[in-house]
Amino acid sequence: MSDLMKDPMILRSIIMDHYEYPRNHELTKEDGYVQKHMASESCIDDIYVQSRIRDGVVEDVRFDGVACTISTASTSIMSELLKGKRVEEAKDIIANYFHMIDQRDYDEEKLEEAVAFHNVGSQANRIKCATIGWKAMEEMIEESEERHE
């Protein structure tokens, strides 16, 4: 385990930075984007996630809506992490993230700042918050692949 994951203050500062200053936190009406609406029955989370995937590349990821700290921060980190990645690489990052949340083996190098959520799996009430944006992106990637097969 890296030193980053051992320091709760660093992890908290990453989460708070992405909550207070979320990246890619704006929807667009531009052509070429698909959108997923995700809502939680157990939290305030009610977000829209948009992506533009072309030629096997996640060109852009955006989101907006009402969300708790964990949901906002994790979706912000995810949007930065997946932008510009090839679909296969994005799928691998998402799979590693879900493995981390499920407290299974994962490659922390691939997750970068998303490792800030490595303890969420032990807090059942926060798992949905930490994964809602990631699940939207996973669905959009799957649908993108179905359209091009």
Secondary structure, DSSP 8 states (H G I E B T S, - for coil): --HHHH-HHHHHHHHHHHHHS-TT------TT-EEEEEE-SSSS-EEEEEEEEETTEEEEEEEEEE--HHHHHHHHHHHHHHTT-BHHHHHHHHHHHHHHHTT----HHHHGGGGGGTTGGG-HHHHHHHHHHHHHHHHHHHHHHHHT-
